[in-house]
């Protein structure tokens, strides 16, 4: 099938904007299931928890604030103890523009830098700990998420071997949208592994450096709990059929 005329979407957008796909494939991904997964969260010790007052006092759009913190955390992981704030801002703006209508700041004020540093140091500390526990693997920044049919390729946050690491800076627990997103990334990695013999992610770490929550899950466990008895290959076949049907319904004049 040729999808040249169909508007292509990245994996994150599909997971966020077309939840109906997951209602069919993972019908038991309910609020209760999400709460069950979140009970597995552990709090990483010895790190500062960012207060809500610090977040609310920021002059920056919240998504932008944490995107800058993410960029600063990457600098720390790469060995830069001194912040390059201009580079942090450039990286954050580029990433935000991919998914959101970002409000673009001209500078990062000193009070915002303290907030950014707190989150960035927490992120770097947790990822450094993960790397120490798996020295045989490289910590990959922005690992490629394969595309599929009209779904374009995208990028995750980090990966370590066959573990996908997704970072969420939220005041709440991880939500169903977060689990849909990582399931989408797994599905695309599994499809690529079957078709092109590439790496399949077998586990996921959801990480919140704002509150220092960490949830570690295997994708087999998530699938067992949410997929109503479907095997991985049955999930892939259903997914393939659904994304094809979605394109046909959205654009009936599609050419084959």
DRENNU-74534 format. One line per 10 residues: their letters; for each residue x, y negated, z negated of N, C-alpha, C. Coordinates in pm, whole numbers. Layout:
// DRENNU-74534
A	X Y Z X Y Z X Y Z; ...
//
This chain:
// DRENNU-74534
XXXXXXXXXX	84 119 0 0 0 0 88 -124 0; 54 -222 81 131 -345 90 59 -454 11; 128 -517 -83 66 -616 -171 114 -757 -139; 147 -783 -13 206 -911 22 111 -1027 0; -21 -1004 8 -116 -1114 -6 -177 -1123 -145; -149 -1024 -228 -206 -1026 -362 -117 -1107 -455; -173 -1195 -539 -90 -1274 -630 -21 -1184 -732; 110 -1178 -726 185 -1089 -813 198 -1151 -953; 195 -1066 -1054 201 -1112 -1192 310 -1036 -1266; 371 -1105 -1363 476 -1040 -1440 414 -952 -1548
XXXXXXXXXX	490 -856 -1603 433 -760 -1699 371 -826 -1822; 434 -930 -1873 382 -995 -1993 246 -1057 -1966; 230 -1119 -1849 103 -1181 -1814 -6 -1077 -1797; 27 -965 -1735 -71 -858 -1716 -118 -806 -1851; -24 -782 -1943 -61 -731 -2075 -148 -830 -2151; -122 -960 -2131 -195 -1062 -2205 -332 -1091 -2143; -338 -1098 -2011 -458 -1149 -1944 -552 -1041 -1891; -507 -915 -1886 -592 -807 -1835 -598 -696 -1939; -649 -725 -2058 -651 -624 -2164 -739 -505 -2133; -833 -519 -2037 -921 -409 -2002 -848 -285 -1956
XXXXXXXXXX	-731 -303 -1895 -650 -189 -1855 -617 -103 -1976; -584 -169 -2086 -543 -96 -2206 -663 -39 -2280; -779 -101 -2265 -900 -46 -2327 -930 93 -2275; -896 118 -2149 -920 249 -2088 -806 346 -2116; -684 298 -2098 -568 387 -2112 -537 419 -2258; -548 319 -2343 -519 336 -2486 -643 294 -2567; -751 371 -2559 -877 328 -2620 -872 320 -2772; -775 385 -2833 -766 383 -2978 -666 281 -3030; -628 187 -2944 -546 75 -2991 -641 -29 -3050; -693 2 -3165 -792 -80 -3233 -725 -164 -3341
XXXXXXXXXX	-804 -251 -3403 -750 -331 -3513 -704 -241 -3628; -778 -133 -3651 -738 -40 -3756 -605 27 -3724; -585 63 -3598 -459 124 -3557 -344 25 -3570; -369 -98 -3530 -266 -201 -3543 -228 -219 -3690; -327 -221 -3778 -300 -233 -3921 -218 -114 -3972; -248 6 -3918 -173 126 -3955 -27 113 -3914; -3 67 -3792 135 47 -3747 205 -59 -3833; 135 -166 -3862 196 -276 -3937 232 -236 -4081; 164 -135 -4133 198 -88 -4268 337 -26 -4273; 391 7 -4157 525 63 -4150 633 -45 -4155
XXXXXXXXXX	591 -171 -4160 687 -282 -4160 773 -279 -4287; 899 -312 -4269 989 -331 -4381 1040 -475 -4375; 1074 -529 -4489 1129 -664 -4494 1280 -652 -4504; 1349 -714 -4410 1495 -709 -4410 1545 -791 -4529; 1628 -732 -4613 1666 -799 -4738 1774 -906 -4718; 1777 -1000 -4812 1888 -1096 -4819 1880 -1214 -4725; 1766 -1230 -4657 1752 -1340 -4562 1646 -1439 -4610; 1662 -1562 -4567 1568 -1668 -4606 1441 -1658 -4523; 1327 -1665 -4588 1198 -1668 -4519 1163 -1813 -4487; 1131 -1838 -4363 1097 -1975 -4322 960 -2013 -4377
XXXXXXXXXX	953 -2124 -4446 826 -2166 -4505 734 -2226 -4400; 605 -2217 -4427 506 -2275 -4336 520 -2427 -4332; 561 -2488 -4442 580 -2634 -4445 688 -2677 -4347; 796 -2599 -4339 902 -2631 -4242 851 -2626 -4099; 768 -2527 -4071 715 -2512 -3936 619 -2627 -3904; 529 -2656 -3996 428 -2759 -3970 489 -2898 -3961; 601 -2922 -4025 664 -3054 -4021 746 -3077 -3895; 761 -2973 -3814 841 -2986 -3692 773 -3079 -3593; 852 -3155 -3522 801 -3244 -3418 783 -3170 -3286; 829 -3047 -3279 825 -2972 -3154 701 -2884 -3146
XXXXXXXXXX	659 -2858 -3023 557 -2756 -3000 609 -2625 -3057; 524 -2551 -3128 570 -2434 -3203 636 -2330 -3112; 578 -2305 -2997 638 -2207 -2905 777 -2252 -2863; 793 -2382 -2840 923 -2433 -2801 1023 -2425 -2916; 977 -2455 -3038 1063 -2447 -3155 1126 -2309 -3167; 1044 -2206 -3153 1095 -2070 -3171 1172 -2021 -3048; 1142 -2076 -2931 1223 -2042 -2813 1363 -2098 -2830; 1375 -2217 -2886 1507 -2274 -2913 1580 -2189 -3017; 1506 -2144 -3120 1568 -2058 -3221 1618 -1927 -3160; 1541 -1874 -3067 1581 -1751 -2998 1712 -1774 -2922
XXXXXXXXXX	1720 -1888 -2851 1841 -1920 -2775 1961 -1940 -2868; 1937 -2005 -2982 2045 -2025 -3078 2089 -1891 -3138; 1995 -1802 -3164 2030 -1669 -3213 2119 -1594 -3116; 2092 -1608 -2988 2176 -1544 -2886 2317 -1602 -2889; 2327 -1734 -2909 2460 -1795 -2921 2538 -1733 -3038; 2472 -1718 -3152 2539 -1660 -3269 2585 -1518 -3240; 2500 -1440 -3176 2536 -1303 -3141 2654 -1298 -3045; 2667 -1401 -2963 2778 -1409 -2867 2903 -1472 -2926; 2900 -1500 -3058 3021 -1546 -3126 3036 -1696 -3138; 2932 -1772 -3104 2941 -1919 -3111 2885 -1966 -3245
XXXXXXXXXX	2974 -1992 -3341 2929 -2036 -3473 2878 -2179 -3471; 2933 -2260 -3383 2886 -2398 -3367 2779 -2402 -3259; 2668 -2466 -3292 2556 -2469 -3198 2583 -2562 -3080; 2548 -2516 -2962 2543 -2601 -2843 2395 -2631 -2820; 2348 -2741 -2878 2205 -2771 -2878 2153 -2802 -2739; 2235 -2865 -2657 2192 -2894 -2520 2167 -2765 -2443; 2255 -2666 -2463 2237 -2538 -2396 2114 -2466 -2451; 2094 -2472 -2583 1974 -2411 -2643 1848 -2468 -2580; 1848 -2599 -2562 1730 -2666 -2507 1709 -2626 -2361; 1816 -2619 -2283 1803 -2580 -2142 1749 -2439 -2130
XXXXXXXXXX	1802 -2347 -2209 1757 -2208 -2205 1611 -2198 -2246; 1574 -2268 -2353 1436 -2262 -2403 1337 -2318 -2302; 1372 -2428 -2240 1283 -2488 -2141 1264 -2394 -2021; 1373 -2335 -1975 1363 -2244 -1860 1272 -2125 -1894; 1285 -2070 -2011 1204 -1954 -2049 1058 -1992 -2071; 1034 -2105 -2135 897 -2146 -2160 821 -2173 -2031; 888 -2229 -1934 822 -2261 -1806 775 -2137 -1733; 832 -2020 -1765 790 -1897 -1698 650 -1855 -1739; 612 -1888 -1863 487 -1834 -1917 388 -1938 -1965; 435 -2057 -1996 347 -2156 -2058 365 -2292 -1994
XXXXXXXXXX	265 -2377 -2014 276 -2518 -1976 345 -2590 -2090; 476 -2581 -2094 553 -2626 -2209 559 -2779 -2217; 556 -2828 -2341 585 -2968 -2367 735 -2979 -2387; 800 -3053 -2300 946 -3051 -2294 1005 -3162 -2379; 1079 -3129 -2485 1142 -3231 -2569 1268 -3286 -2505; 1302 -3407 -2543 1426 -3468 -2495 1545 -3432 -2582; 1518 -3404 -2711 1626 -3371 -2803 1571 -3286 -2917; 1663 -3232 -2995 1627 -3154 -3112 1669 -3233 -3235; 1573 -3278 -3313 1601 -3361 -3429 1669 -3280 -3539; 1745 -3346 -3628 1815 -3274 -3736 1724 -3187 -3821
XXXXXXXXXX	1603 -3234 -3851 1512 -3151 -3932 1471 -3025 -3858; 1453 -3036 -3727 1419 -2919 -3647 1538 -2824 -3636; 1657 -2878 -3635 1776 -2793 -3626 1787 -2701 -3747; 1750 -2750 -3865 1754 -2667 -3985 1656 -2550 -3972; 1538 -2579 -3920 1439 -2473 -3900 1487 -2372 -3798; 1541 -2423 -3688 1595 -2337 -3583 1707 -2249 -3638; 1797 -2308 -3715 1910 -2232 -3769 1864 -2120 -3860; 1761 -2144 -3940 1709 -2040 -4030 1662 -1920 -3949; 1579 -1943 -3849 1526 -1833 -3768 1637 -1766 -3688; 1726 -1847 -3631 1834 -1794 -3548 1929 -1707 -3630
XXXXXXXXXX	1964 -1750 -3750 2053 -1671 -3835 1988 -1540 -3876; 1857 -1545 -3906 1786 -1422 -3941 1785 -1324 -3823; 1755 -1377 -3706 1752 -1293 -3586 1887 -1227 -3561; 1992 -1307 -3567 2125 -1254 -3541 2165 -1151 -3646; 2130 -1175 -3772 2167 -1082 -3879 2098 -947 -3862; 1969 -948 -3828 1896 -823 -3812 1948 -745 -3691; 1970 -815 -3580 2020 -746 -3461 2162 -695 -3482; 2242 -772 -3554 2379 -727 -3584 2375 -599 -3668; 2283 -594 -3763 2267 -473 -3845 2226 -354 -3758; 2133 -375 -3667 2091 -268 -3577 2208 -218 -3494
XXXXXXXXXX	2289 -312 -3446 2403 -274 -3362 2505 -193 -3444; 2528 -231 -3568 2622 -158 -3653 2576 -14 -3676; 2443 5 -3679 2389 139 -3700 2382 222 -3572; 2411 159 -3460 2413 232 -3332 2533 183 -3249; 2655 206 -3300 2774 149 -3234 2800 202 -3094; 2738 315 -3063 2761 374 -2930 2686 302 -2820; 2594 210 -2858 2512 141 -2759 2545 -7 -2752; 2526 -63 -2635 2543 -206 -2616 2410 -277 -2642; 2416 -388 -2714 2297 -470 -2733 2278 -555 -2607; 2170 -527 -2535 2145 -593 -2407 2050 -710 -2430
XXXXXXXXXX	2091 -829 -2385 2004 -946 -2387 1917 -944 -2261; 1790 -975 -2274 1698 -986 -2161 1702 -863 -2070; 1678 -744 -2124 1679 -623 -2039 1569 -630 -1934; 1599 -577 -1818 1504 -582 -1708 1387 -487 -1734; 1267 -537 -1714 1146 -455 -1716 1109 -428 -1570; 1104 -303 -1527 1078 -275 -1385 940 -323 -1341; 927 -354 -1214 798 -386 -1157 725 -261 -1110; 598 -280 -1069 519 -166 -1022 402 -219 -940; 392 -174 -814 289 -222 -724 290 -376 -722; 180 -442 -763 176 -588 -758 227 -653 -887
XXXXXXXXXX	272 -570 -981 331 -623 -1104 480 -645 -1079; 526 -766 -1095 667 -797 -1070 753 -743 -1183; 882 -741 -1160 975 -710 -1269 978 -827 -1366; 1019 -800 -1487 1026 -904 -1589 1145 -880 -1679; 1143 -941 -1795 1252 -927 -1891 1196 -905 -2031; 1256 -813 -2104 1228 -801 -2245 1317 -896 -2324; 1314 -884 -2455 1399 -969 -2538 1537 -908 -2555; 1541 -787 -2607 1668 -714 -2624 1640 -565 -2607; 1747 -491 -2587 1738 -345 -2595 1868 -292 -2651; 1858 -176 -2714 1974 -108 -2772 1958 38 -2739
XXXXXXXXXX	2033 85 -2639 2013 221 -2591 1873 234 -2533; 1796 330 -2584 1660 351 -2536 1556 285 -2627; 1603 191 -2710 1513 117 -2797 1489 -23 -2742; 1364 -54 -2720 1323 -188 -2680 1306 -271 -2806; 1358 -394 -2805 1347 -484 -2919 1272 -609 -2876; 1155 -631 -2936 1076 -748 -2902 1063 -838 -3025; 1084 -967 -3003 1089 -1066 -3111 961 -1150 -3108; 894 -1160 -3222 772 -1239 -3235 785 -1331 -3356; 786 -1461 -3335 796 -1558 -3445 656 -1607 -3478; 589 -1537 -3566 452 -1570 -3600 435 -1572 -3750
XXXXXXXXXX	335 -1646 -3796 305 -1647 -3940 220 -1527 -3980; 169 -1455 -3882 82 -1340 -3906 156 -1209 -3884; 87 -1100 -3910 141 -969 -3875 138 -953 -3723; 206 -850 -3674 201 -820 -3532 57 -785 -3494; 14 -831 -3377 -125 -813 -3335 -138 -715 -3220; -262 -689 -3182 -288 -595 -3073 -223 -641 -2943; -217 -773 -2920 -152 -823 -2798 -4 -787 -2795; 60 -787 -2911 202 -749 -2917 221 -602 -2882; 132 -519 -2933 143 -376 -2901 106 -347 -2756; 11 -423 -2700 -19 -408 -2557 104 -443 -2474
XXXXXXXXXX	172 -549 -2513 288 -592 -2436 397 -486 -2435; 430 -429 -2551 538 -330 -2552 494 -200 -2486; 366 -167 -2494 317 -50 -2421 326 -72 -2270; 299 -193 -2225 315 -224 -2083 461 -206 -2041; 552 -257 -2123 695 -243 -2091 735 -95 -2088; 683 -17 -2185 716 126 -2182 660 192 -2055; 535 162 -2022 473 223 -1904 556 196 -1779; 601 74 -1763 679 38 -1645 815 108 -1647; 874 121 -1765 1002 193 -1773 982 341 -1743; 870 396 -1787 842 538 -1762 817 562 -1613
XXXXXXXXXX	739 473 -1550 714 487 -1406 845 482 -1328; 933 389 -1366 1061 377 -1298 1150 499 -1324; 1143 553 -1446 1222 672 -1478 1178 790 -1394; 1046 804 -1372 993 913 -1291 1030 895 -1144; 1016 773 -1094 1034 748 -951 1179 723 -911; 1257 662 -1002 1392 621 -964 1500 672 -1059; 1461 756 -1155 1556 814 -1249 1630 708 -1331; 1559 602 -1368 1618 498 -1451 1587 525 -1598; 1629 436 -1685 1614 454 -1829 1469 436 -1872; 1420 528 -1954 1289 514 -2017 1309 471 -2162
XXXXXXXXXX	1240 367 -2205 1244 331 -2347 1165 433 -2427; 1225 485 -2531 1160 588 -2612 1114 536 -2748; 1161 419 -2787 1120 361 -2915 1119 209 -2903; 1055 146 -3000 1045 1 -2999 1067 -52 -3141; 1134 -165 -3149 1146 -240 -3274 1079 -374 -3253; 975 -400 -3329 912 -532 -3333 974 -608 -3449; 1020 -728 -3420 1104 -801 -3515 1052 -943 -3529; 1029 -987 -3651 984 -1124 -3678 1088 -1194 -3766; 1179 -1272 -3706 1284 -1337 -3784 1235 -1458 -3863; 1112 -1496 -3845 1052 -1603 -3926 1018 -1552 -4066
XXXXXXXXXX	971 -1426 -4074 935 -1366 -4201 1019 -1243 -4234; 1107 -1205 -4138 1200 -1094 -4154 1130 -959 -4167; 1018 -945 -4096 947 -819 -4085 1006 -739 -3970; 1019 -608 -3990 1067 -519 -3885 978 -395 -3882; 924 -361 -3764 848 -238 -3745 920 -152 -3641; 957 -31 -3680 1021 65 -3588 923 177 -3557; 899 201 -3430 807 306 -3388 862 376 -3265; 836 505 -3255 864 574 -3129 743 557 -3038; 767 550 -2910 654 539 -2817 570 666 -2818; 632 780 -2845 553 903 -2855 450 892 -2966
XXXXXXXXXX	488 831 -3078 392 815 -3188 280 719 -3149; 316 607 -3086 214 511 -3044 116 576 -2948; 170 652 -2852 85 719 -2753 -5 822 -2820; 52 900 -2911 -27 1003 -2979 -146 943 -3054; -124 825 -3114 -230 762 -3194 -332 689 -3107; -289 635 -2993 -376 542 -2918 -433 596 -2789; -376 702 -2731 -412 741 -2594 -519 849 -2586; -582 883 -2697 -694 979 -2698 -658 1112 -2632; -537 1162 -2663 -499 1295 -2617 -438 1301 -2478; -427 1187 -2409 -368 1191 -2274 -216 1212 -2283
XXXXXXXXXX	-164 1290 -2190 -19 1307 -2180 42 1184 -2113; 173 1175 -2117 240 1060 -2055 215 1057 -1905; 219 1171 -1840 197 1172 -1696 52 1138 -1662; -43 1180 -1747 -183 1142 -1725 -201 992 -1745; -131 935 -1841 -135 790 -1862 -83 717 -1739; 28 764 -1685 85 699 -1568 -7 709 -1447; -67 826 -1426 -159 842 -1313 -280 752 -1327; -333 739 -1448 -448 651 -1469 -409 505 -1451; -293 470 -1501 -243 333 -1485 -225 298 -1338; -165 389 -1262 -143 366 -1119 -276 345 -1047
XXXXXXXXXX	-374 428 -1080 -506 416 -1017 -573 283 -1054; -560 244 -1179 -627 122 -1225 -567 -4 -1165; -433 -11 -1156 -374 -132 -1099 -402 -140 -950; -411 -23 -882 -449 -24 -742 -593 -68 -722; -683 -17 -806 -823 -57 -798 -842 -204 -830; -764 -254 -924 -775 -395 -961 -741 -484 -842; -638 -447 -768 -600 -526 -651 -709 -522 -544; -767 -403 -524 -870 -390 -421 -995 -471 -456; -1034 -470 -582 -1152 -545 -623 -1128 -696 -618; -1005 -736 -650 -973 -878 -650 -956 -933 -509
XXXXXX	-915 -845 -416 -888 -891 -281 -933 -782 -184; -1064 -775 -155 -1119 -664 -75 -1060 -657 66; -1016 -770 120 -965 -768 257 -821 -725 264; -770 -668 155 -632 -625 152 -600 -532 268; -480 -546 322 -439 -462 435 -350 -349 384; -370 -232 440 -293 -115 402 -189 -86 510
//
